[in-house]
Amino acid sequence: MLGSIDLVLELSTPIKYVKRVGERVAAALSKRGVETVEDLLYHLPFRYEDRLNPVPIRNLKPGMMASIVGEVRGSALLRTRSMPIFEMTVGQGLDTVKCMWFHGSYLKDKFHAGQMIAIYGKLESSRSSVGKFKMIQPQFEILPGADSPEAEFVSLEVGRIVPVYEFLGGTTAWGAKLTSRWLRRVVWSLLEELREECSRGTETLPAGLLERLRLPGRFEALRSVHFPEAGTPVTELMSARTPGHRRLIFEELFYLELGLELKRRRLRDREGTAFVTDERVRKALKQVLPFHPTAAQKRVLGEIAADMRRTQPMRRLLQGDVGSGKTIVAMQAALIAIENGCQAALMAPTEILATQHYLSARKLLKDATSPRTGRPYRVTLLTGSLDEAAKREARSRIYRGETELAIGTHALIEEKVDFDNLGLVIVDEQHRFGVQQRFQLMKKPGPDGRSAEPDVLVMTATPIPRTLALTLYGDLETSVIDELPPGRTPIVTRRTTEERAEDVWRFVRKQVAAGQQAYIVYPVIEGAKDDQPELDFAHDEANEEAEKKGSDSTASLRSSSRRDMSKASKPKKNAKTEKLFAPKKALRAATDMYEELRTGALAGLRLALLHGRLSADDKEVVMRRFQRGEIDVLIATTVIEVGVDVPNASVMVIEHAERFGLAQMHQLRGRVGRGSTKSYCILMTGGKASEQAEARLDAMVATQNGFELAELDLEQRGPGEFFGTRQAGMPEFRVANLLRDRTVLEVAKAEAARFVEKPDPAMTKDEKDAVWARLKQQWQRRYGLVEA
């Protein structure tokens, strides 16, 4: 067998050759990205338990997250009408803690009196006669005794600071889960075997850099993070602030930023189109300038024009809050390209938004004449829902150069679409596309078959915190429109509950009577449906982990979220056990409420329904009628989050607001307040909200600053879920956390630029070569950020 070959392990050794792994386990680990010895060593503990000096139970207090090492005193499986509950008592001397697991039948034969066990969870006061504390759904680990056949590893479980790992999935050859205990033993053995090899030449950072930043070597860092020395502050370990953690975090971010820095510098060496901005271009721009452009719009247009005049291709991110006037700036950039004899393309993530851009562009340009050609500008729409004949005609106009501005969805990047002379690519709401889709459009060939090198302008109305911008858009320069156009009035935001629904509907009727229009938004299209993937509302944090099972429950927590298990499973005070997992109240849905409101509270008003399952034509009809004022109240889902501009709409009601993410609510709120009339956003909740949902709602009421809301949204959901769906271009970090490690990210960016531009003269050629080799071999494979 391959697993029995006596190999000298190296960091690049396939994981299947490691003792206790083998082919079967290796196959399971590879699904989680663990393919080599190095990959496994970078699977770091997400939590630590101080089993060297455990805190006595008598010194603990309710509300604390605590790790307790004690003895199993007794256990029992209780059967109730709704579920089985497993109870166990853990003791230290005379002090005890009662542990409870709902749906706990799988634990029935797991424990016996006298076992030593480590438990971790949130302490709550107990009215039981057995002890003054209880833990609901605690994580646990049975500790080996001194006479255990695994006695050689006893020192890894007790009498030290013990690492706890995220579950990697898979089972051993005999069917046992790959628990934290299994990982501890494998990692310990690896570090022992690699000690000499690692000390001989696996360093990935130059010695001078490590010395200057006071960071330890790579192997020393890995060892100290996996198995901390006695005396290491647990608070520093839990917050990843030990020297070992800081070194590994810096290393990861340094190579990410080095790859992005290399991309930026390679871009400067490429040949693009140097657009001119002469009197003819200025004449074209004046035709579409807003009557009173803001200072921010002028500044940003100046930055874009300066980029477009350079011979290097522009790569710029344009950020602006909802309604800040990004589209008009993008149209002006398109005119610069068009007046230089090039085509411009605008790609939007949805047909509704693409259609909105198309109609806006036609309206904006309908009275404009090109100074270059002396004729009106030609705009073409290309989306997936067009019939085949219309698509062929649109593609033909684009290919022959009969279209100056092509607007569309993903259809623009299909293989059949070729441009005559593409000079500018505008990507709206980039976070809804994968990074590769942006490159596909950039590389569209012309008639001669050569790929153009167009300028690229990426737009987003979702304010992006600096830490995300440095990673997701690290290869782009950034412009921000940070003021709203004149005449935009602040939006009054209030929150209420469904018990006050009648008051809300009376307010809507009052606004309509005053000549205004309203939106009412719901999280789902129909009731009792689970197949509505277009809808991107927040998870119900209060219940999402309540029924997790598994004998090694320490493994079930993901390191990326580290949610408080007690929040997920904590019963309501004084509630009976049978009610703990009662079915949730049904969500009010758009189609149901349309009928209910049309015949009830809003009877007599002109209502319409808009959601993602309507055909593109039907959506278009509803949108146009609402814009013309033929509809008083639009009942909708989040399909109206982007793409509908109705200045006369002054009321936004968001039902089940606790179900929505911050970015969504902020985008939805931006649909009103577009005229001079005072506007309102009413957040109506439909039940008990989680702590996170309460924080979101309070933030919405407190501020309209998109960047402040974006920071909170990032903190709540983490970088990977910041935009509601996983961003395809978002790097998967093994060690770093963009929320926690913002300061390190800034240092890494500065050091990466320094390494490329003016490296330390004391750095040897071997050290430089090692850095470039590491970047190319490892990080290109993981992130695809550096071109081969």
N, C-alpha and C positions, 0 to 999 in steps of 0.2 A: 504493500500500500504506500501511496505517496506520503501519507501522514507519518509514516514510520521512518522516513529517511532522516538521518542525523544531519541537519542543516545548521550552519552558523547564521543565526538570525540577523537581519539588517532591517532598517526602517522600511525598505521597499519590498521586503519579503511578503508574498501573498499570505493572507491571514489563515488559509487552510493548513499551513505548515506549522502553526503555533500549537503547542501542547494544550489539550482539552478543547480544541476547536475541530479540526477535520473538515471534510467536504460538506457534510450536511449543515453544520452550524455556519460555515463560511457562506453557503448559499443564502441562508437567512440574513446574515449580517450584510451581505452585498446589497440587499434591497434597501438598506438604510445608509448606503454609501460607505460602508466599512469594508474595504477590500485589501488593505495592507496593514502591516504592523503599525505604521505611522498613523493611519486612520483610526485604529483602535486607541492608541495613546492619546489622540486628540479628542476622544470621547470623554470629556472631563466630568467629574462629579458636579451635580447641580445643587447638592446640599451636603452638609457635614453634621455629624452627631458627636458631641463630646462625651465619649464613653470612658474617658480618662478620669474626669471629675464630674460625673452626672449630678445635676441639681436634685437634692432630696425633694420628695413629693411635698413634704410639709412646708417647704419654702416657696412653693409655686402659688400662682394666683389665677383666678378665672380670667379668661380672655387671652392668656399667653399661648403662643405656639411653643410646645415643649417636647423635648426628647427625654424619655424616661427608660431607664434600665431596671427591670425588676423581675420578680418571680411569679409564675402563673399560680394563682391560688385556687382557681376553680373556673368552670365554664359550663354553659348550658345553651341549648337551642330552644327558643320560645316560639311557639306557633300562634300567630294571631289570625284574625279573619282575612286580613289583606296581604300579609307577607310573613315569612319566618324571620326572626331576629336572633342573632347570635350574640350572647353576652359573655364576657370574660372579666375576671378580676385579676389585676396585677398589683403586687404588693412590694413594699420596702419596709421591713420591720413591721410596725403597727399601722403604717400608712398605706392606703390602697387607692386605686383608680379603677372605676368601672368602664369597660370598653364595650361599645355596641356597634354591630354591623347589620344593616338592613339587607334582606335577601341573603342571609349569611349561612345557608345550608351547607355551602361548600367548605365551611370552616369546622364542621361538626367534629371530625376526628383529627383535627390538625394539632390540637394542644393537649397537654396533660399536666397535672399538678407537679410543681417542682421545676419545670422548664424555666430557663432564663430567657427573657425576651426583651427586645428594644421596641418601644412604640413611639410614634411621633404624630402629633395632632394638636388640636385646639382644646384647651382645658375649659370645661364648663362646670358651673356649680351643680351639685347633685343633691337631690332630696332623699336619695336612697339611704337605707340604713348601713349600706356597705360603702364607706368612704365618703368624702365630701366633694370629690371631683368625678367627672365622667368625660370620656372622649367619644365622639361620634365618628364612625368610619376612620379610625386612625390607621396610619401605615404601620407595618410591623415587620420584625425580622426575628426569627428564632435563633438564639445564639448557641454555638456548640459548647458542650461541656469539656472539662479538662481530659476526660477519658474518651473523648470522641475519636473515631478513626481518622478524623480530619484535624487532629490536634496540632499539626504543624502550622495550621492557619488560624488557630485560636487567637493569636496575637493581632490578627487583622480585624477581629470583630470586637474585642474588648480591650480595655486598658490603654486606649489611644483615641485620637480624633479619627473617626471612621468616615470614609467617603461614601456617599450614596449616589447611585447612577440612575440615569433615565433608562427605562426598559428599551432594549434594542430589538425586541421581537425574536421569535424563533425559540427552539428548544434544543436541549442536548440530545445525544444519540439515544439515551434512555427515556426521553420525553419530558424531562424537567425543564422548567423555564430558565432562561438566561437571566438570573436574578442579579441583584447588586452583589450578593455574596460571590456568585460565579465570576462576575467581572472583576471584583477585587482580587481574586486569586490569580486570574489570568494576567491582569495588569501587573501585579506584584512580581509574578514569575518573569514576565517580559522585561520589566525594569532591571531585575537582577541579572538576567542573561545579557541584556544590552549594555550594562554598565560600562564595560571596557570599550565596546564598539562605538557607543555614543560619545565617549570621551575622546575618540580618535579623529573625529572629523565630520560630524553631522551638523555643525553650527550653520545657521542660515542668515545670520546678521554679522556685519563687520565688527571686529573687536573694538575699534575706536567708537563706533556708534553705541555699543553696549556700555562702554565705560562712561561716555558722555551723559547718557541717560540713566546711568546707574541701574542697569538691568542685568539679571543673572544670565548664565548660559542656558542654552535650550534644554539640555538633559537635566540640569539642576532644576530648572523651572518645572519641567514635566513631573519630576519625582516629588517636588515639594507640593505641587497641586494635587497629585493623586494621594500621597501619603504624607500629610503635614507633620512637621516635627512637634513634639510636645511643647506647649507654651505658645504656639501660633494662635493669635486671637481669633476665636470662631467668628466674631463679627467681621473681621477682615476677609476671612475665607468665604463667608456667605455673601459678601458684597463684592467679591472678586477684586480685592484691593491688596492682596499679598504681592511681594515682588515677583513671585512666579507667575501669578495671574497677569500682572501688568506686562510682563515680558511677552507672554503668549498672545495677549490681546494686541499689543503693539505690533508684533510680527505679522499677525493676520491683516491688520489695517494698513500696515506699511506696504505690503505687497499688493493689496487692492489699489491703494492710491498710486503706487508705482506704475501699475498697469494703466491706470487712467491717465497719469502724467505722460506716459509713453504715447498713448493714443493722441493726446492733445498735441504733442510735439511732432508726431508723424503727420498729423493733419496740416500743420504749418508748412510742411514740405510739399504738400500736394498742390496741384495747379487747379484752381477753380476759375470762375468768371469774375473779372473785375468790372462790376457795373459802374456806369457813370451816373451822376445825379446832377445833370445840367438843367438849363432853363426849361427844356422840353419836359423833363421828368417833374420838375417843380410845378409846371402848369398842370400836368396830369393829376398830381397830388392835391392841388387846390380844389379840384372839382369834387373831391370826396371828403375833404377836411370837415370835421364837425364845426358847427358855428362857433363854439367856444371850447377848443381842445384844452384838456388839463395840462398843467406843467409836467405831470408824470408822463402823459401820452407824448408830449413833445420830446421829453428826455429820452424815452424808450425808442421812439422812432429815430432819433439821432444816433443812438447806439446801434440800431439795426442797420441804418444807412451806412454808417462808418464801416461796419463789418462787410457789407455787400460791396463796398468800393475796393476792398482788399483783394489781392490775387488768390489768397487762401480761401477755401470754402467756409462760409459762415456755419457755425454750430451754436445756436443760442436758444436758451429756455426763456420763454416769456410767461411770467407769473402775474396773475392779477385776480383780485377777488371778483365774486359774482357782480356783473354789471359795471366793471371798471373801464370797459372800452377796449378790450384786447382785440376784438374782431376788426374794428376800424383800423387799428395799427397794422394788423396782419394784411388787410386789404391794401393798405398803402405800400407795404413791402412787396406785395404781388405786383402792383403797378410799376414799381421800380424795375422789376425783372421784365415785365411785359414791354415797357417802353425801351428796354435794351434789346428787344427782339427775341426774348425767351418766353417759354411757357411757365406757368406756375400751377402747382397741384396742392389741393387742400384735402387731407384725409381725416375723416371724423369716425368715431367708433360705432355710431348707430345711424340707421337710415333717417330717423327723425332729425337728428342733429345735422346730418349731411344735407338733408332737404332744407332745413332752416338756414344753413349757411348759403345754400344755392339761391334761395329766395331773397335773403338779405343782400347777397352780392348783386343779383339782378336789379333789386330796388335801388341799391347804392349807385350802380353804374348805368341806370337806365337813361339818364340825361347826359352822361359823360361821353366824350369823343376822344379817341386816342390822338394826341398830337403827332405821333409817329406815322400812323396809317390814315388818319382823317376819317375813320369810321368807328362805330360803336364797338365796345369790347364784347368778345364772344365767350360765353360761359357755358360749360357742359356739365350735366349731372350724370354720374355713373354709379349705380347701386345694384345690389344683387337682385332686387325684386323687379327690375325692369324686364320686359319680355326680351327674348333673344334678338329680335329685329332691332329694338331700341338700343340694346347693348352694342350690337355690331355697328350701328350708325354712330354711337358715341365714341367707340374705339377708333372708328375710321376718322372722325373729325380730329381726335387727339393725335393720331399718327400722322395725318397730313398737315398738321399745324394750323388747322382751321379753328382751333380752340386755343384761346390764350390762357384761360383759367379753367382747369378741370377740378371738379369737386365731387367727392365720393366717399365710399366706405372702403372696406378691405378689397372691394372689386378693383380698385386702382392698382393693386399689387399683383393681380393675377398675371399669369404668363402671357396671356393674349394681349395685354395692354402695353403698347410701346408709345413713346413720346417723340415728337419731332425735334424738340430742343428744350429739354426740361432744365430750367435755371433755378427754380426755388421750390422747395418742398415745405409745406406747412402741415404740421401734425397737431390736431386739436385733442385735448384730453388724453395726452400720451400715455398716462398710467393705465388706460384701458387696453392698450396694445402691448404686445411683447416687443422687447427691444429689437429683435430680429426683423419685425415687420417694418420698423422705421428704416432699417438698412435696406430692405428689399425695395422700397420706394426710391430711396436715394440712388440705388444702383440700376435704375431702369435704363435699358439701352436706347440709343437713338436709331435713326434709319441706317446709319453706317455700322450698326452692331456694337459700337463702343459704349461702355457705361459712362454716363455723364458724371460730373462731380458737382451736383447742385448745392446751393446754399440750403440750410435746413433751419427752420424756425419751429420750435416745439412750444405749444401753448397749453396751459392748464389753469383752470379756475379753482383747483384744489390747492390751497396754499401748502407748500412743501417745506417743512422744517429744514434748517440748514444741514443737519446730520444726514437726512435722506437725500438732499440735493447733492451732497458731496459723494454719495455712493451711486444712487440710481442715475443721476445726471452729471456725474463727475467729469465727463468729457465735454460738457457744454458750459459756455459762459451764461450768465444769468442776468435778466432784466426784470424789474418788478414795477408794475403800475400800482402805486400805493395810495392813490386817492380816487374818489368817485367823481364822476362828471357833475357839474353844477346842476341843481334842480332835484337831485336825488335826495329824498328825505329819509331820516332814520326810520327803521321799522320797529314798531312797538311789539315786543315779544312777551307773551304771557303763557303760563301753564295752568291747566285745570284738569279735572277728572271727568270721566264719563257721566258721573252723577249730575254734572252741570251742563250736560249736552243741550238741554232745551234752551238754556241761556245763550249758548254758543249759536244755535240755529236762529234765535231771535236776532242776535247781533248780525248774522249773515244777511238776514232779510232786510234789516235796517240799512246795511251798506248797499245792497242791491237797489233798494228804494231811492238811495241817494245817487244812483247812476253808476255804481261801481260793480265790479265782477269779483268772483271768489273761486279759489281752488279748495277742494277737500280731498286729501290724499290718504290712501289706505295701504297697508303693507302687503296685502295679497289680493289677487283678482277674484277668487272664489273661496267660499268657506270650505274647510276640511280638505284642503288640497296640499299635497307635499311636492308636487312636480312643477314648481314655479321658479325655475332657476334664475330668471331675469331679475327677480326681486332680491335686493341686497340689503336686508335689514339686519340689525344687530342680533347676536345670539342672546338667548335668555340665560344670562350668567348664573342666575339663582338656582337653576336646575340641571345644568349641563353635565355635572359629574356625579349626580346623586347615586346612580346605580352602577358605578364602575365595580367590576369584580376582578379577582385575581389573588392568588395566595401570597404573592410578593407585591403588596400594594405600594411599597416605596417606588416600584418601577413604573407605576402608572402615571405619575405626574410628569408632564413634559417640561423640560427646562426652559422652553421659550415662554411659557405662560406663568408657571409657578403659582397657579391659582390656590387660593385658600380652600382646602377641601371642606373645611367646616362650614364655609359659606354655602357650598353646594348641597350639603346634606343636613344642615341644621334645621330641626323642626321648629315650627312656630311655638312660642311660649304657651304652655298650658294646652296645647293641641293634643288630641288623642293620636296614638301611633297610626291608627287606620286612616287618618286624614293627611298623613305626611305626604303621600304621593297621589293625592286625588287628581283626577284629570283637570288639566288647565282649562280655563274659560276660553271658549271659542273666539277666535279673532273675528272682528267685523271685517267684511270683505267688500271690495269696491262694487261688484255686481249686485250683491245683496242690498247694500246701503243705497245704491242708486235707486232701486225700486222702492225701498222703504222711505227715503227722503222725498222722492218724486210724488208719492201719494200721501205723505204725512207732513213732517215738520216744514218742508220747503215746497209744499204743493202750491201750484200757481206760478212758480218761477220756471224759467227755461233751463232745464238741466241736460247735461250730456255726459257720456261715459267714455273714458279713454284709457286703454291698457295695452300691454305689449302683444296680446294675442290677436288684436285687430290687424287687418291687412294694411299695407303701407298706404293704399289709397284711402281707406276708411280713416286712418289716423290723420292723414292730410286734410280730409274734409272737416273733421272735428276741429283740428287746430285752426284752420282758416275761419270757420264759423265763430270760434271763440275770439279770435283776433278782431273779427269784424264787429263784435259786440252782439252777435245773434244768440249767444249763450250767456246766461247769467252766472251759472255755477257749473264748474267742470269737476266731475267726480273722476278721480284718476288714481293710478298707482305711481310708482317712482319713475315711470316712463317720461314724466314731465320734468324730471330732475334737470335735464339739459335740453335746450333747443326750443323753448317756447318763450316768446317775448311779447307780452301784452301789457303795455303801459297803464291800461285802465283797470287792471286787476289789483285790488288793494287788500285782499284778505287771503291768507293761507292757513287752512286748518289741517293739522297733521294728526290723524287719529292713531291710537296705539303708539304715541311718540316714543314710549320707552323701548320700542322694538327697533328703532332706527339708530344708525351710527351718526356721530357728530357731523362728519363730512356731508352725509346725505341731507340731514336736517338743514345745514347751512346752505347747501345748494338749493334745496326746495324753498327756503325762505327768500333766497335771491330772486325767485320768480315774481315776487311782488316788490313794491317800492321802486318801480321803474318809471313812474310818472311823478307829478308834483303833488299828488294827493297823499295824505297821511295813510300809511299802510300798517297792517297788523299781521302777526303770525301767532296762532294759537296752538299750543302743544297740549293735546288732550290724551291723558293716559287711561289705559283700560284695565288696570289692575295694579297689584303690588309690584313696584319696580325694584330691581336690584340696586345695590349701592352704586355700581358703575353707571347704571341708567339714571339714577338720581343726579349723579355728578354731571352727566351729559346735559340733562334738562336744565339744571341750575346754570351751567355755563352758557347755554343758549340764551337764557333770560339775561344773563349778566353782560354779555358782550356780543358785538357784531364783527369783531376783528377776526378775520379768517385765520390769521397766523396764530393767534392765541388759541383758537379752537383746534387748529391742526396739531399744536403741541400736546394738548390734552388727549386728542384722539390717538396720537402716536403713543402716548404713555399707556393708554388703556388697552389698545389692541396690538401694539408691537409693530415693528416695521413691515413684517411679512403680510399682515392683514390690514395695513393702514388704509388702503384704498378700497376695502370691502371685498375684493377678490385678490388672490395672490398675484402680485406683479411678476410677470414672466421674466423680467430682467433683474429682479431683486437678488443680490448675492445671498447665498445660504452660508451664514457664518457658523463656524464650529466653536469659536471661543468668544468672539466679541459680541457685544450687545450695544446697538446704536443709541439706546436711551441712556444706558449706564455709562458708556465709554465715550461720550462726546468730546471730552477734553483730550483723550488719547487720540481720537480721530484727527483732531486739528494738528496735533504734534506729528502724527504719521504723515499727514498731507504735506506739511512743511519739510519733513525729512526726506520724503520721496522726491520733492522738487529739488531739494539740495543735492541729493544723490545723482540726479540726472544732469543738473546744470553745473554744479561746482562741487564734486565729491571731495572728501577729506584727502589731502595730498599724502597722508600717512597710510592710506588704504592700499593694500597690495593688489596686484593684478588678479591673483587667485581669489581674493575676497570679492572683487568686482565681478569676476566671471561666475563665482558661486551664486551671487545675487541674481544675475541675469538668467542663469540656468534654472534656479528655483522658480523664478517668475514664469518662464516659458513652459517648463515641464509640469509644474504642479498647478499653478493658478490659471493658466489657459485652459487646462482640463476641467477645472472646477467651475470657472465663471465665464470663460469665453470672452474675456475683456481685452485680451491682448492678441493682436492678429499675428499669425505665424509668419 
